[in-house]
Amino acid sequence: MESILAWFKSTLPANLWIIEVFVVVFGVVLVNFVQRRVLSRLYGKLKLTEKTWDDAIVNALRRPLTLLIWIVGIAFAGEIVGKHTHAIIFDAFGPARDIGVIATIVWFLLRLIGNTEENIIQKRVKAAQEVDRTTVDAVGKLLRVSVIITAVLVAMQTLGYSVSGILAFGGIGGVAVGFAAKDLLANFFGGLMVYLDRPFAVGDWIRSPDRNIEGTVEQIGWRLTIIRTFDKRPLYVPNSTFASIAVENPSRMTNRRIFETIGIRYDDIDKMSAIVSDVKNMLLEHADIDSSQTLIVNFNSFSASSLDFFVYTFTRTTNWIEFHEVKQDVLLKISEIIARHGAEIAFPTQTVHLADNMPLPEPDAVQ
């Protein structure tokens, strides 16, 4: 027993740093366990509140905080080991710790921005409020770019590089980069103009009379806008394209138009005035027709085989499916009005008139 105690007394001071490292690692594991339990319960409670920021901050902090504790703990343990072993590799633990802390803070901020975006959209949807996803996405992207640029400058300053020199080099090199990446910059500023002018937003149906572009906007990026065509194919349009083409946004229409020309027989010309009058009254009384908009029903042409009148009116709905239901109902009611007056809808016909004194060919000549 005396020999064992003597061995401990002789070896313990020399290997005390191993115990210190063990205590540090154990402390990191314990602190991480506690903070996970605390933040998990706190997040569950804050998620039930109506505030946008509280649960977003806690949820954004959970994983980065775990990484931060491990970075600080391992760096501290590495300093203990380096102090006793004098290994050169442990000298890099200090700068690595600083970069790791900066990266963890950036990760937290990026998660916070994303969580806040999601919370804003979800809570507005639940409250049945209008959600401008394009603006939320634009602000989020600007914040992300600002965080990343600031983090890079701080990291380089931490590593001993002169930020002023880097900025000066960036000003000189920016000209060369601008010429080399002019298309990329054109797309970037094109995306910026889309965010500022807002000719369309995510979810809008757009089309261009200048290009073969038509579909629903799925995503507006800094370089590309993704449009889902009606046959479900993705269309990737560079943002610079929108600076040189006209874009039509049917999603923002206030009404949909019904413009149809209908013909009746020449034999029913005496019924035309009554038919036109009844059709107009029907449209004025129709619940799905917006009578405050332009409404025209008039006889307007003598066609080759019909007497034509046209219907020009607007529906209240802008939904594509509902519009066709309304249009179908209107056309069927017009056909009922025509039939009620004893008239018929004309179809293309030709009548050949032979003169009474026209000589007919002899049978032998016909053969």
ChimeraX attribute file (.defattr): number of C-alpha atoms within 10 A of each C-alpha:
attribute: neighborCount
match mode: 1-to-1
recipient: residues
	/A:1	6
	/A:2	6
	/A:3	8
	/A:4	9
	/A:5	9
	/A:6	10
	/A:7	11
	/A:8	10
	/A:9	11
	/A:10	11
	/A:11	10
	/A:12	12
	/A:13	9
	/A:14	10
	/A:15	11
	/A:16	11
	/A:17	17
	/A:18	15
	/A:19	11
	/A:20	14
	/A:21	19
	/A:22	12
	/A:23	13
	/A:24	17
	/A:25	17
	/A:26	13
	/A:27	14
	/A:28	18
	/A:29	15
	/A:30	11
	/A:31	14
	/A:32	19
	/A:33	12
	/A:34	11
	/A:35	15
	/A:36	15
	/A:37	11
	/A:38	12
	/A:39	16
	/A:40	14
	/A:41	11
	/A:42	15
	/A:43	18
	/A:44	13
	/A:45	12
	/A:46	18
	/A:47	17
	/A:48	9
	/A:49	11
	/A:50	11
	/A:51	13
	/A:52	18
	/A:53	17
	/A:54	16
	/A:55	24
	/A:56	22
	/A:57	19
	/A:58	20
	/A:59	21
	/A:60	20
	/A:61	19
	/A:62	18
	/A:63	15
	/A:64	20
	/A:65	19
	/A:66	18
	/A:67	16
	/A:68	19
	/A:69	18
	/A:70	18
	/A:71	21
	/A:72	18
	/A:73	20
	/A:74	18
	/A:75	21
	/A:76	18
	/A:77	22
	/A:78	18
	/A:79	19
	/A:80	18
	/A:81	17
	/A:82	16
	/A:83	13
	/A:84	13
	/A:85	11
	/A:86	12
	/A:87	10
	/A:88	8
	/A:89	9
	/A:90	17
	/A:91	14
	/A:92	12
	/A:93	19
	/A:94	15
	/A:95	15
	/A:96	14
	/A:97	18
	/A:98	17
	/A:99	20
	/A:100	19
	/A:101	20
	/A:102	18
	/A:103	19
	/A:104	20
	/A:105	18
	/A:106	19
	/A:107	18
	/A:108	21
	/A:109	20
	/A:110	20
	/A:111	20
	/A:112	20
	/A:113	20
	/A:114	17
	/A:115	19
	/A:116	21
	/A:117	18
	/A:118	16
	/A:119	19
	/A:120	16
	/A:121	17
	/A:122	14
	/A:123	15
	/A:124	13
	/A:125	12
	/A:126	8
	/A:127	9
	/A:128	9
	/A:129	10
	/A:130	9
	/A:131	14
	/A:132	12
	/A:133	16
	/A:134	19
	/A:135	15
	/A:136	15
	/A:137	19
	/A:138	19
	/A:139	13
	/A:140	17
	/A:141	17
	/A:142	10
	/A:143	14
	/A:144	18
	/A:145	12
	/A:146	11
	/A:147	16
	/A:148	16
	/A:149	11
	/A:150	12
	/A:151	17
	/A:152	16
	/A:153	17
	/A:154	16
	/A:155	20
	/A:156	14
	/A:157	14
	/A:158	15
	/A:159	13
	/A:160	10
	/A:161	13
	/A:162	12
	/A:163	16
	/A:164	11
	/A:165	10
	/A:166	13
	/A:167	13
	/A:168	11
	/A:169	11
	/A:170	13
	/A:171	11
	/A:172	10
	/A:173	11
	/A:174	14
	/A:175	11
	/A:176	12
	/A:177	12
	/A:178	13
	/A:179	10
	/A:180	11
	/A:181	12
	/A:182	12
	/A:183	15
	/A:184	16
	/A:185	17
	/A:186	18
	/A:187	23
	/A:188	19
	/A:189	17
	/A:190	22
	/A:191	26
	/A:192	19
	/A:193	16
	/A:194	23
	/A:195	20
	/A:196	12
	/A:197	9
	/A:198	12
	/A:199	15
	/A:200	21
	/A:201	21
	/A:202	18
	/A:203	16
	/A:204	17
	/A:205	21
	/A:206	21
	/A:207	19
	/A:208	15
	/A:209	11
	/A:210	10
	/A:211	11
	/A:212	7
	/A:213	16
	/A:214	19
	/A:215	21
	/A:216	23
	/A:217	20
	/A:218	17
	/A:219	18
	/A:220	23
	/A:221	19
	/A:222	20
	/A:223	20
	/A:224	19
	/A:225	23
	/A:226	19
	/A:227	26
	/A:228	20
	/A:229	17
	/A:230	11
	/A:231	7
	/A:232	10
	/A:233	10
	/A:234	15
	/A:235	18
	/A:236	14
	/A:237	16
	/A:238	21
	/A:239	26
	/A:240	23
	/A:241	16
	/A:242	18
	/A:243	15
	/A:244	10
	/A:245	12
	/A:246	13
	/A:247	18
	/A:248	16
	/A:249	17
	/A:250	15
	/A:251	15
	/A:252	13
	/A:253	10
	/A:254	12
	/A:255	18
	/A:256	20
	/A:257	18
	/A:258	18
	/A:259	13
	/A:260	13
	/A:261	14
	/A:262	16
	/A:263	21
	/A:264	22
	/A:265	17
	/A:266	18
	/A:267	12
	/A:268	17
	/A:269	12
	/A:270	10
	/A:271	14
	/A:272	21
	/A:273	11
	/A:274	13
	/A:275	24
	/A:276	21
	/A:277	12
	/A:278	16
	/A:279	22
	/A:280	20
	/A:281	12
	/A:282	16
	/A:283	24
	/A:284	16
	/A:285	11
	/A:286	15
	/A:287	12
	/A:288	18
	/A:289	24
	/A:290	19
	/A:291	16
	/A:292	10
	/A:293	13
	/A:294	10
	/A:295	16
	/A:296	15
	/A:297	21
	/A:298	18
	/A:299	17
	/A:300	11
	/A:301	13
	/A:302	12
	/A:303	12
	/A:304	11
	/A:305	16
	/A:306	21
	/A:307	21
	/A:308	21
	/A:309	20
	/A:310	17
	/A:311	22
	/A:312	16
	/A:313	23
	/A:314	24
	/A:315	24
	/A:316	19
	/A:317	18
	/A:318	17
	/A:319	12
	/A:320	9
	/A:321	9
	/A:322	14
	/A:323	20
	/A:324	14
	/A:325	10
	/A:326	18
	/A:327	20
	/A:328	12
	/A:329	13
	/A:330	20
	/A:331	16
	/A:332	11
	/A:333	15
	/A:334	21
	/A:335	16
	/A:336	14
	/A:337	18
	/A:338	22
	/A:339	13
	/A:340	11
	/A:341	14
	/A:342	10
	/A:343	21
	/A:344	16
	/A:345	15
	/A:346	17
	/A:347	10
	/A:348	10
	/A:349	8
	/A:350	7
	/A:351	6
	/A:352	4
	/A:353	6
	/A:354	7
	/A:355	6
	/A:356	6
	/A:357	6
	/A:358	7
	/A:359	7
	/A:360	7
	/A:361	8
	/A:362	8
	/A:363	7
	/A:364	6
	/A:365	6
	/A:366	7
	/A:367	5
